[in-house]
Amino acid sequence: MRKNKLFIYGTGGHAKVVFYIAQLMEYEIGGFLDDTKEGEYLGLPILKPEVFFKQKNPNECEVFVGIGNTAIRKEKVEIMIKHGFILATLIHTNSIVAKDVKIGKGSVLMAGSIVNPGTRIGNNCIVNTNASVDHDCYIADFVHLAPGVTLGGGVIIKEESWIGIGACVREYRTIGKGVIIGMGAAVVKDIADNVVAFGVPAEIKQKNL
């Protein structure tokens, strides 16, 4: 069992998966944080953030923001950092991660994920179920790789981009900041910032406002 208790911000489906991974990592889960809900979730207490900040010492617990929506996750992460709390990094025991891979604070690697040598994953990223990240990739902060995503070697994905379920990205391609790649897309060329792209091959369809 780890020294510090873990508290999970969020009470949705993503938080449920995070809870399971944290248990496998032998965290003692202290409870959940939610802005609107009360009572219990998964048999543990739900705390309002303002109550949590009054009751808990940042030196005695860790926090994981278990919210899939990127904008909301970023907002809650900034609140946690402002209050001095350490963000946990969660790695499923059934993931495969090369020894030299660097993973930032607040990120999660889910079941079946593979991250190969030379890759760097930023802060507060989601590498979802069965996603595969090949050698020498760079995944910037707040990127979400949905279930079944496949990245070739040397891929760069910039901040706050979302790669949809089952999409694949050809080796040495760059996806810009704030991009949404649609489910099942095949990215064979670089994608500019703040756009939505989908299809086989993936084409830019609109701005991501």
Backbone as CSV, one residue per row, in Angstrom:
resi,resn,N_x,N_y,N_z,CA_x,CA_y,CA_z,C_x,C_y,C_z
1,MET,0.837,-1.190,0.000,0.000,0.000,0.000,0.877,1.246,0.000
2,ARG,0.511,2.225,-0.805,1.285,3.456,-0.895,1.068,4.347,0.318
3,LYS,2.027,5.236,0.543,2.012,6.071,1.739,0.829,7.029,1.755
4,ASN,0.607,7.732,0.639,-0.432,8.755,0.580,-1.733,8.216,-0.003
5,LYS,-2.851,8.667,0.550,-4.144,8.358,-0.048,-4.300,9.120,-1.357
6,LEU,-5.117,8.561,-2.239,-5.413,9.202,-3.516,-6.874,9.623,-3.537
7,PHE,-7.117,10.852,-3.960,-8.474,11.345,-4.174,-8.660,11.615,-5.662
8,ILE,-9.796,11.204,-6.197,-10.068,11.304,-7.627,-11.104,12.391,-7.868
9,TYR,-10.754,13.362,-8.720,-11.684,14.443,-9.068,-12.547,13.959,-10.227
10,GLY,-13.847,13.817,-9.978,-14.776,13.344,-10.988,-15.527,12.111,-10.522
11,THR,-16.749,11.946,-11.028,-17.571,10.791,-10.666,-18.262,10.197,-11.903
12,GLY,-17.597,10.311,-13.051,-18.151,9.755,-14.282,-17.465,8.465,-14.678
13,GLY,-17.676,8.059,-15.922,-17.117,6.810,-16.399,-15.599,6.790,-16.404
14,HIS,-14.994,7.897,-16.786,-13.529,7.951,-16.801,-12.979,7.793,-15.387
15,ALA,-13.618,8.436,-14.428,-13.184,8.315,-13.026,-13.285,6.868,-12.544
16,LYS,-14.295,6.169,-13.017,-14.466,4.762,-12.623,-13.286,3.909,-13.090
17,VAL,-12.831,4.136,-14.327,-11.693,3.386,-14.850,-10.415,3.766,-14.092
18,VAL,-10.263,5.048,-13.826,-9.106,5.532,-13.065,-9.063,4.895,-11.675
19,PHE,-10.212,4.796,-11.051,-10.334,4.175,-9.728,-9.798,2.739,-9.759
20,TYR,-10.165,1.992,-10.774,-9.731,0.600,-10.905,-8.209,0.514,-11.080
21,ILE,-7.661,1.397,-11.921,-6.211,1.396,-12.140,-5.478,1.744,-10.850
22,ALA,-5.977,2.740,-10.128,-5.334,3.138,-8.870,-5.355,2.003,-7.856
23,GLN,-6.431,1.249,-7.810,-6.481,0.092,-6.916,-5.422,-0.942,-7.292
24,LEU,-5.260,-1.188,-8.587,-4.241,-2.141,-9.028,-2.838,-1.677,-8.647
25,MET,-2.656,-0.360,-8.585,-1.364,0.214,-8.198,-1.203,0.290,-6.680
26,GLU,-2.179,-0.261,-5.954,-2.155,-0.339,-4.493,-2.253,1.024,-3.810
27,TYR,-2.973,1.937,-4.445,-3.341,3.166,-3.762,-4.517,2.891,-2.833
28,GLU,-4.526,3.537,-1.692,-5.724,3.609,-0.876,-6.519,4.818,-1.361
29,ILE,-7.737,4.574,-1.830,-8.557,5.659,-2.374,-9.340,6.304,-1.236
30,GLY,-9.112,7.597,-1.034,-9.773,8.300,0.061,-11.180,8.744,-0.271
31,GLY,-11.466,8.918,-1.552,-12.791,9.370,-1.959,-12.724,10.109,-3.283
32,PHE,-13.835,10.735,-3.624,-13.975,11.448,-4.891,-14.320,12.908,-4.629
33,LEU,-13.966,13.749,-5.587,-14.341,15.162,-5.542,-15.338,15.429,-6.662
34,ASP,-16.355,16.214,-6.332,-17.343,16.593,-7.336,-17.951,17.933,-6.937
35,ASP,-18.160,18.801,-7.922,-18.675,20.145,-7.646,-20.156,20.155,-7.302
36,THR,-20.905,19.158,-7.765,-22.359,19.194,-7.611,-22.949,17.986,-6.890
37,LYS,-22.325,16.810,-7.031,-22.896,15.600,-6.446,-22.526,15.457,-4.977
38,GLU,-23.354,14.709,-4.259,-23.097,14.409,-2.851,-23.304,12.915,-2.610
39,GLY,-22.979,12.474,-1.407,-23.204,11.075,-1.057,-21.977,10.225,-1.275
40,GLU,-22.152,9.112,-2.001,-21.047,8.185,-2.256,-20.969,7.826,-3.732
41,TYR,-19.771,7.406,-4.134,-19.550,6.860,-5.477,-18.601,5.680,-5.326
42,LEU,-19.008,4.554,-5.868,-18.229,3.309,-5.752,-17.913,2.980,-4.290
43,GLY,-18.864,3.316,-3.419,-18.736,2.993,-2.002,-17.855,3.925,-1.203
44,LEU,-17.422,5.026,-1.812,-16.550,5.982,-1.125,-17.196,7.364,-1.101
45,PRO,-16.816,8.198,-0.127,-17.465,9.503,0.007,-17.133,10.460,-1.138
46,ILE,-18.116,11.285,-1.481,-17.919,12.376,-2.434,-17.764,13.666,-1.634
47,LEU,-16.684,14.379,-1.878,-16.407,15.634,-1.186,-16.527,16.804,-2.151
48,LYS,-17.074,17.910,-1.671,-17.002,19.139,-2.426,-15.553,19.642,-2.395
49,PRO,-15.044,20.209,-3.479,-13.656,20.674,-3.482,-13.324,21.631,-2.342
50,GLU,-14.253,22.544,-2.028,-13.968,23.513,-0.961,-13.817,22.827,0.395
51,VAL,-14.562,21.750,0.600,-14.426,20.967,1.832,-13.101,20.219,1.831
52,PHE,-12.776,19.638,0.700,-11.509,18.902,0.564,-10.317,19.798,0.875
53,PHE,-10.319,21.017,0.350,-9.194,21.924,0.561,-9.030,22.305,2.027
54,LYS,-10.141,22.365,2.751,-10.083,22.708,4.181,-9.612,21.523,5.023
55,GLN,-9.972,20.319,4.595,-9.729,19.136,5.423,-8.395,18.440,5.134
56,LYS,-7.883,18.562,3.921,-6.759,17.729,3.509,-5.474,18.535,3.354
57,ASN,-4.381,17.904,3.759,-3.048,18.491,3.658,-2.393,18.010,2.365
58,PRO,-1.909,18.915,1.511,-1.269,18.489,0.254,-0.065,17.577,0.450
59,ASN,0.515,17.596,1.628,1.667,16.738,1.893,1.274,15.313,2.273
60,GLU,-0.018,15.078,2.466,-0.471,13.789,2.970,-1.379,13.039,2.006
61,CYS,-1.634,13.595,0.830,-2.470,12.898,-0.151,-2.124,13.360,-1.561
62,GLU,-2.549,12.579,-2.531,-2.376,12.917,-3.934,-3.753,13.009,-4.588
63,VAL,-3.782,13.647,-5.749,-5.035,13.844,-6.477,-4.844,13.396,-7.919
64,PHE,-5.888,12.804,-8.486,-5.907,12.533,-9.923,-7.200,13.098,-10.485
65,VAL,-7.101,13.892,-11.535,-8.291,14.466,-12.164,-8.813,13.473,-13.196
66,GLY,-9.866,12.759,-12.818,-10.423,11.694,-13.645,-11.587,12.180,-14.482
67,ILE,-11.330,13.148,-15.339,-12.362,13.751,-16.191,-11.883,13.680,-17.632
68,GLY,-12.677,13.094,-18.511,-12.259,12.904,-19.892,-12.256,14.175,-20.719
69,ASN,-13.220,15.073,-20.482,-13.310,16.318,-21.242,-12.055,17.161,-21.018
70,THR,-11.364,17.510,-22.082,-10.067,18.168,-21.960,-10.163,19.525,-21.278
71,ALA,-11.117,20.357,-21.691,-11.221,21.708,-21.128,-11.520,21.657,-19.634
72,ILE,-12.435,20.776,-19.235,-12.781,20.669,-17.820,-11.623,20.073,-17.033
73,ARG,-10.960,19.058,-17.611,-9.808,18.458,-16.937,-8.726,19.506,-16.686
74,LYS,-8.468,20.337,-17.682,-7.445,21.373,-17.537,-7.816,22.364,-16.440
75,GLU,-9.073,22.752,-16.402,-9.545,23.688,-15.372,-9.341,23.111,-13.970
76,LYS,-9.700,21.843,-13.784,-9.583,21.230,-12.450,-8.119,20.993,-12.068
77,VAL,-7.299,20.633,-13.046,-5.868,20.463,-12.778,-5.270,21.770,-12.278
78,GLU,-5.613,22.867,-12.918,-5.076,24.166,-12.509,-5.506,24.525,-11.087
79,ILE,-6.724,24.147,-10.720,-7.194,24.394,-9.354,-6.384,23.569,-8.360
80,MET,-6.164,22.295,-8.679,-5.385,21.431,-7.777,-3.966,21.947,-7.587
81,ILE,-3.341,22.361,-8.672,-1.973,22.881,-8.592,-1.939,24.171,-7.766
82,LYS,-2.921,25.020,-7.970,-2.998,26.268,-7.218,-3.046,26.015,-5.717
83,HIS,-3.710,24.938,-5.320,-3.831,24.602,-3.892,-2.680,23.725,-3.394
84,GLY,-1.719,23.461,-4.262,-0.498,22.790,-3.821,-0.535,21.279,-3.798
85,PHE,-1.529,20.656,-4.452,-1.640,19.201,-4.412,-0.811,18.541,-5.504
86,ILE,-0.253,17.379,-5.161,0.529,16.591,-6.101,-0.413,15.790,-6.994
87,LEU,-0.164,15.818,-8.300,-0.961,15.044,-9.247,-0.303,13.693,-9.470
88,ALA,-1.051,12.645,-9.227,-0.531,11.288,-9.401,-0.425,10.947,-10.885
89,THR,0.462,10.025,-11.205,0.558,9.434,-12.534,0.159,7.970,-12.412
90,LEU,-0.802,7.533,-13.219,-1.356,6.184,-13.095,-1.028,5.354,-14.330
91,ILE,-0.484,4.161,-14.102,-0.105,3.257,-15.190,-0.681,1.883,-14.890
92,HIS,-1.583,1.424,-15.743,-2.202,0.114,-15.548,-1.131,-0.970,-15.525
93,THR,-1.332,-1.934,-14.664,-0.358,-3.026,-14.539,-0.271,-3.891,-15.794
94,ASN,-1.261,-3.774,-16.677,-1.270,-4.540,-17.924,-0.842,-3.697,-19.122
95,SER,-0.242,-2.551,-18.880,0.319,-1.760,-19.979,1.786,-2.147,-20.162
96,ILE,2.317,-1.861,-21.340,3.719,-2.154,-21.642,4.411,-0.829,-21.934
97,VAL,5.373,-0.465,-21.105,6.035,0.835,-21.212,7.543,0.625,-21.187
98,ALA,8.231,1.104,-22.220,9.688,0.965,-22.272,10.328,1.739,-21.114
99,LYS,11.491,1.257,-20.677,12.128,1.810,-19.485,12.504,3.279,-19.630
100,ASP,12.807,3.732,-20.841,13.266,5.116,-21.003,12.140,6.100,-21.304
101,VAL,10.911,5.629,-21.330,9.772,6.515,-21.589,9.586,7.476,-20.418
102,LYS,9.330,8.743,-20.734,9.071,9.753,-19.701,7.601,10.113,-19.740
103,ILE,6.955,10.060,-18.563,5.516,10.311,-18.452,5.293,11.409,-17.436
104,GLY,4.533,12.435,-17.817,4.319,13.590,-16.961,3.305,13.348,-15.860
105,LYS,3.226,14.316,-14.965,2.285,14.266,-13.851,0.838,14.302,-14.348
106,GLY,-0.019,13.559,-13.641,-1.441,13.600,-13.939,-1.879,12.807,-15.151
107,SER,-0.962,12.081,-15.770,-1.308,11.284,-16.948,-1.714,9.869,-16.535
108,VAL,-2.469,9.207,-17.420,-2.893,7.832,-17.157,-2.671,6.987,-18.396
109,LEU,-2.128,5.791,-18.197,-1.992,4.777,-19.239,-2.915,3.629,-18.862
110,MET,-3.869,3.327,-19.736,-4.896,2.342,-19.414,-4.522,0.946,-19.902
111,ALA,-5.387,-0.011,-19.612,-5.114,-1.421,-19.880,-4.780,-1.655,-21.348
112,GLY,-3.721,-2.434,-21.580,-3.353,-2.811,-22.929,-2.603,-1.759,-23.710
113,SER,-2.364,-0.611,-23.120,-1.623,0.431,-23.839,-0.159,0.029,-23.973
114,ILE,0.446,0.465,-25.072,1.854,0.175,-25.348,2.555,1.486,-25.668
115,VAL,3.674,1.736,-24.986,4.467,2.935,-25.261,5.914,2.496,-25.451
116,ASN,6.426,2.710,-26.648,7.729,2.171,-27.017,8.876,3.152,-26.757
117,PRO,10.126,2.684,-26.870,11.288,3.478,-26.434,11.386,4.851,-27.086
118,GLY,11.960,5.787,-26.327,12.232,7.124,-26.821,11.055,8.070,-26.806
119,THR,9.915,7.611,-26.343,8.702,8.430,-26.347,8.598,9.263,-25.082
120,ARG,8.054,10.465,-25.232,7.766,11.346,-24.103,6.275,11.668,-24.093
121,ILE,5.666,11.499,-22.939,4.258,11.817,-22.749,4.169,12.942,-21.733
122,GLY,3.445,13.981,-22.065,3.374,15.174,-21.229,2.508,14.996,-20.002
123,ASN,2.140,16.113,-19.416,1.317,16.138,-18.212,-0.163,16.026,-18.570
124,ASN,-0.898,15.299,-17.714,-2.356,15.233,-17.789,-2.879,14.694,-19.121
125,CYS,-2.163,13.703,-19.641,-2.582,13.025,-20.871,-3.372,11.758,-20.545
126,ILE,-4.144,11.313,-21.523,-4.844,10.042,-21.427,-4.384,9.160,-22.579
127,VAL,-3.769,8.029,-22.246,-3.449,7.006,-23.244,-4.419,5.870,-22.954
128,ASN,-5.461,5.809,-23.721,-6.610,4.992,-23.375,-6.390,3.515,-23.749
129,THR,-7.412,2.725,-23.491,-7.340,1.265,-23.610,-6.830,0.826,-24.980
130,ASN,-5.770,-0.007,-24.960,-5.198,-0.601,-26.176,-4.644,0.415,-27.177
131,ALA,-4.361,1.626,-26.727,-3.675,2.578,-27.608,-2.204,2.169,-27.727
132,SER,-1.626,2.376,-28.906,-0.239,1.987,-29.164,0.543,3.197,-29.654
133,VAL,1.616,3.507,-28.921,2.466,4.653,-29.248,3.854,4.109,-29.562
134,ASP,4.299,4.269,-30.800,5.572,3.650,-31.177,6.752,4.527,-30.764
135,HIS,7.930,4.177,-31.240,9.177,4.783,-30.769,9.264,6.283,-31.057
136,ASP,9.900,7.002,-30.163,10.316,8.392,-30.378,9.162,9.354,-30.671
137,CYS,8.005,9.071,-30.121,6.883,10.004,-30.251,6.947,11.075,-29.163
138,TYR,6.301,12.208,-29.427,6.169,13.259,-28.418,4.689,13.601,-28.292
139,ILE,4.145,13.345,-27.103,2.738,13.603,-26.819,2.686,14.753,-25.816
140,ALA,2.189,15.895,-26.236,2.214,17.090,-25.402,1.112,17.050,-24.339
141,ASP,1.113,18.059,-23.469,0.189,18.113,-22.332,-1.280,18.072,-22.789
142,PHE,-2.085,17.368,-22.002,-3.543,17.321,-22.158,-3.997,16.675,-23.476
143,VAL,-3.171,15.844,-24.056,-3.594,15.070,-25.235,-4.370,13.840,-24.777
144,HIS,-5.390,13.472,-25.544,-6.164,12.259,-25.279,-6.060,11.341,-26.494
145,LEU,-5.455,10.183,-26.284,-5.447,9.121,-27.295,-6.548,8.137,-26.922
146,ALA,-7.611,8.089,-27.699,-8.773,7.270,-27.385,-8.445,5.781,-27.568
147,PRO,-9.351,4.895,-27.131,-9.092,3.461,-27.256,-8.740,3.041,-28.682
148,GLY,-7.696,2.198,-28.773,-7.334,1.627,-30.060,-6.576,2.528,-31.002
149,VAL,-6.167,3.707,-30.567,-5.368,4.598,-31.423,-3.999,3.963,-31.669
150,THR,-3.471,4.136,-32.877,-2.142,3.640,-33.218,-1.313,4.773,-33.798
151,LEU,-0.158,5.033,-33.180,0.768,6.046,-33.678,2.028,5.368,-34.184
152,GLY,2.447,5.699,-35.406,3.725,5.239,-35.901,4.865,5.937,-35.180
153,GLY,6.086,5.541,-35.496,7.236,6.128,-34.837,7.417,7.608,-35.170
154,GLY,7.937,8.360,-34.216,8.285,9.751,-34.446,7.124,10.710,-34.610
155,VAL,5.941,10.324,-34.215,4.765,11.201,-34.315,4.804,12.260,-33.221
156,ILE,4.429,13.477,-33.574,4.288,14.574,-32.612,2.822,14.972,-32.550
157,ILE,2.283,15.010,-31.332,0.919,15.500,-31.135,0.979,16.639,-30.134
158,LYS,0.550,17.807,-30.556,0.680,19.000,-29.726,-0.478,19.127,-28.740
159,GLU,-0.397,20.136,-27.878,-1.249,20.279,-26.707,-2.749,20.226,-27.020
160,GLU,-3.453,19.523,-26.121,-4.917,19.534,-26.051,-5.597,18.941,-27.281
161,SER,-4.899,18.090,-27.997,-5.527,17.421,-29.140,-6.170,16.105,-28.705
162,TRP,-7.172,15.709,-29.456,-7.962,14.505,-29.170,-7.938,13.613,-30.403
163,ILE,-7.420,12.405,-30.249,-7.333,11.456,-31.356,-8.393,10.381,-31.128
164,GLY,-9.362,10.276,-32.026,-10.549,9.460,-31.812,-10.296,7.962,-31.873
165,ILE,-11.291,7.209,-31.432,-11.200,5.747,-31.316,-10.744,5.122,-32.637
166,GLY,-9.702,4.297,-32.540,-9.259,3.518,-33.685,-8.533,4.287,-34.771
167,ALA,-8.273,5.571,-34.549,-7.544,6.341,-35.556,-6.078,5.907,-35.588
168,CYS,-5.445,6.105,-36.732,-4.019,5.796,-36.834,-3.296,6.970,-37.489
169,VAL,-2.039,7.147,-37.091,-1.236,8.262,-37.587,0.058,7.705,-38.162
170,ARG,0.326,8.055,-39.401,1.537,7.585,-40.073,2.793,8.115,-39.375
171,GLU,3.879,7.368,-39.500,5.128,7.729,-38.838,5.600,9.132,-39.248
172,TYR,6.211,9.813,-38.279,6.841,11.126,-38.465,5.882,12.208,-38.958
173,ARG,4.636,12.104,-38.575,3.676,13.157,-38.869,3.440,13.989,-37.609
174,THR,3.025,15.244,-37.806,2.759,16.160,-36.695,1.301,16.568,-36.717
175,ILE,0.654,16.444,-35.569,-0.724,16.917,-35.392,-0.667,18.132,-34.486
176,GLY,-1.265,19.207,-34.915,-1.155,20.484,-34.216,-1.915,20.549,-32.906
177,LYS,-1.898,21.728,-32.319,-2.548,21.984,-31.039,-4.067,22.112,-31.228
178,GLY,-4.831,21.559,-30.265,-6.275,21.742,-30.264,-6.993,21.082,-31.424
179,VAL,-6.463,19.959,-31.886,-7.030,19.245,-33.034,-7.945,18.124,-32.553
180,ILE,-8.992,17.852,-33.319,-9.814,16.660,-33.124,-9.667,15.785,-34.368
181,ILE,-9.215,14.550,-34.167,-9.139,13.570,-35.252,-10.275,12.571,-35.052
182,GLY,-11.084,12.383,-36.070,-12.271,11.560,-35.949,-11.979,10.080,-35.812
183,MET,-12.967,9.374,-35.316,-12.887,7.930,-35.115,-12.534,7.221,-36.425
184,GLY,-11.545,6.317,-36.352,-11.183,5.503,-37.497,-10.416,6.213,-38.595
185,ALA,-10.006,7.450,-38.350,-9.294,8.208,-39.378,-7.898,7.643,-39.615
186,ALA,-7.376,7.896,-40.818,-5.999,7.531,-41.153,-5.262,8.817,-41.512
187,VAL,-4.389,9.251,-40.601,-3.673,10.510,-40.793,-2.369,10.213,-41.523
188,VAL,-2.253,10.710,-42.761,-1.068,10.423,-43.571,-0.255,11.683,-43.865
189,LYS,-0.751,12.843,-43.441,-0.004,14.086,-43.609,-0.181,14.943,-42.354
190,ASP,0.668,15.962,-42.211,0.599,16.833,-41.044,-0.757,17.533,-40.985
191,ILE,-1.196,17.811,-39.749,-2.478,18.476,-39.522,-2.223,19.776,-38.775
192,ALA,-2.769,20.876,-39.267,-2.563,22.197,-38.668,-3.284,22.323,-37.331
193,ASP,-2.991,23.395,-36.598,-3.617,23.653,-35.304,-5.121,23.901,-35.444
194,ASN,-5.858,23.523,-34.366,-7.247,23.953,-34.156,-8.185,23.620,-35.317
195,VAL,-8.107,22.362,-35.765,-9.020,21.919,-36.814,-9.626,20.571,-36.440
196,VAL,-10.667,20.203,-37.165,-11.278,18.883,-37.071,-10.985,18.148,-38.371
197,ALA,-10.426,16.942,-38.264,-10.103,16.156,-39.454,-10.597,14.727,-39.269
198,PHE,-11.111,14.138,-40.352,-11.539,12.740,-40.285,-11.559,12.158,-41.685
199,GLY,-11.712,10.840,-41.735,-11.772,10.153,-43.016,-10.521,9.343,-43.291
200,VAL,-10.561,8.601,-44.417,-9.434,7.766,-44.858,-9.134,8.122,-46.311
201,PRO,-8.067,8.856,-46.570,-7.178,9.475,-45.582,-7.855,10.656,-44.907
202,ALA,-7.328,11.043,-43.749,-7.938,12.139,-42.996,-7.790,13.468,-43.735
203,GLU,-8.873,14.210,-43.787,-8.875,15.541,-44.397,-9.470,16.538,-43.403
204,ILE,-8.976,17.766,-43.457,-9.502,18.815,-42.587,-10.893,19.208,-43.067
205,LYS,-11.852,19.175,-42.134,-13.245,19.450,-42.483,-13.727,20.815,-41.979
206,GLN,-13.178,21.259,-40.847,-13.626,22.527,-40.270,-12.659,22.973,-39.189
207,LYS,-12.822,24.211,-38.750,-12.061,24.717,-37.625,-12.599,24.119,-36.332
208,ASN,-11.723,23.907,-35.366,-12.144,23.482,-34.034,-12.205,24.711,-33.150
209,LEU,-13.401,25.236,-33.008,-13.589,26.459,-32.227,-13.861,26.122,-30.776
